[in-house]
C-alpha cells in the first residue's frame, strides 16, 4: 500500500513518518471557541467517511483530533496550517479558522477512500502548508443560463475541498438578469427570462440562425442569496457579485429601455456575443438605477470587493448619442474610451464611499484606470502586467489558460463548446506570475481563477463536465504548489482524487487514455 495519499492541491511541505495512526470509532475531536464550527464541519466529513460521527469535546481525551487556533504560529498566515499525525493522534494548528478549515480538508484527503469498509490507516506525517495566493477562484456565469441554488451550494462544497476561496458570480448580462432588486421589480419579472436561445454557433447570420424554442428563466431571491452567502462563509468562500456595466446590459435595458441611448424597446437577448445596446453614459437616470442595484447588492454580499464587469462595451451608440457627447464635452473627456473610464470612476467613487473596492475586466484600463481598482486580466496577461506595473492589484484570468468554457480536447469528440482549446495539461502548466514582472510588481498578482462562461453549458451537469478535472489543476496552480515539470506526478494523484469527485456526484470529464 502506498503511504502517500493523493493530496490536491499538494501541500507546500509534507514529511511522512514510518507508521500509521488508526482512526477508531471512538475518536473524539477536541476544539473550543472559534474552532468549534470547524470541528462540526470535520465531524460531518468524518461521518460520511467512517459511517459514524465523532464526538466533539473540550477536554483532551485520547486518542483525538485536536483543532487549535494559535495566533503566534508563524509563517503560515491566516489560511495556512500545520498538521501532524503521530501515535498520539492528530493535531491541526492555525492562526485562524480559515487555516484550520484547510487543514481539515487535507486531513479528509488523508482518510482512505474506503474507510467505511474498515481501512482506517492514516500515515504518520507532518505537513506545513499555506497558499501562495490569496485569490483562488472560479467564475460561474449564471446569466447565460440560470443555475439552481442547490447546484451553487454543491459547487461551493467542491471548491472548498480544493481550497478555492472565491466564487465569482456573473449575475447580469445581455441574456439574463439573475438578482432580485426589490426597488426595480422589472429586473426579476422581465429580465430573468428569455424566450429561447440560439442553437449552435452562427450568431451573426440572421438568415440561417435557428433557435431552440425553450425559455430559460430564473433569478436569485434575497432569501436565496442570504442562504448561499451563509453557506459559502462556512466553507470560507467569498461570493463575489458581478453587476455588468456599461456593456453586456441588454437584459436590464429590456426592462428599462429609457436607460439606453436610443430608448428603443429591446428583448432579453436570444443571441450570444457582444451587443451594441449599452447603458447611456450621458443619462443620470442610469446612475440612479445602478446605485439602487448596487445598494441592494452590497446589502446582500459582504464581499469587500465588487465586480462591475467593464468588458466589451461597443461605443457605437455613445458615438451617435447627443447625451453621451454632451457628457464628453462637460467632463472634458477626449473620446468614448475616456467616457467609459469616467463611468467606471463614478461607480468606483460610489463603492468606495460605502467601504468597498472595485474590480473589473481588463478593459477598465482603457482611457485611464481608476486609482485603487483591481484588474481581472482576461485577454491574455498584458492587461495584468500593465496594471501590476502601475501599482494596481491583479487577478489573473487569461483566456488561454483559465477559460474552462474552451474545449478540453479535439472538438470532434467533445460536446459543442464556445471554441478555443484548453487541455488539462495547459491549465496545470499555467503560472499566474508573468516572467516579465519584478518581485515588487509580482506582489500585485493576487492569484487566479477559472472562468465558466455558460453559453454552451445549459445544465449543472454540463458545467461540472467543463469544470472538472481542469479546476483540480487550477486549484493547485492557485495554491502555488503546482510543478509544471511534473505533470505526470499530478496526473497520478488526480487519478486517485477523481474517486473523491465521484463520491460527491460530480460529473467530471474522464481522463484520456
Ligand atoms: C468573453 S471574458 C466575454 C464573455 C463571454 C466569453 C466567452 C469577458 C470578460 N467577456 O462575455 O462569455 O468571452 O468565452
Boltz pocket constraint, residues with backbone or C-beta under 6 A from the ligand:
constraints:
  - pocket:
      binder: B
      contacts: [[A, 273], [A, 311], [A, 312], [A, 361], [A, 378], [A, 403], [A, 405], [A, 418], [A, 453], [A, 454], [A, 455]]
      max_distance: 6.0
